Amino acid sequence: MLGFLLIIIILCPKTTHIFLETMTITAPLYPIGAPKGTVHIDRDTFLAQTQGMVGGLIQIIPSKDKKKTLIMNEEGRIYGLEENHHEEVKSVWFTKEDGALPLVGNVIVIDSPMHELDL
């Protein structure tokens, strides 16, 4: 049965899409003023869960090397959220020398590029 299932997934991209929709994303959360944690985001409630984790509307952006996906509060600067000082967050984002502003607020880092996520 497993072999048959693998054949369906390989030969039928729409079937793969259905299977991916039921999966959970596990990713690190880098909150302001607290140690890194791990979150489990259900694809069915992705928007509500991530909005709760970052404290507002979400912005989904690629990391500087485009190998990871970052989720943060879209209005973090407007609301004056603190800069995220986690070294892991700084390592996946552009520097001030690159002309970028530092990321603010809680940040979720998904270890997949944006184009591979089925959100």
Secondary structure, DSSP 8 states (H G I E B T S, - for coil): -HHHHHHHHHH-HHHHHHHHHT-EEEEEEE-TTS--EEEEEEGGGHHHHHHHHHTSSEEEEE-TTSSSEEEEETTTTTTT--B---HHHHHTS--GGGT----BS-EEEESS-GGG---
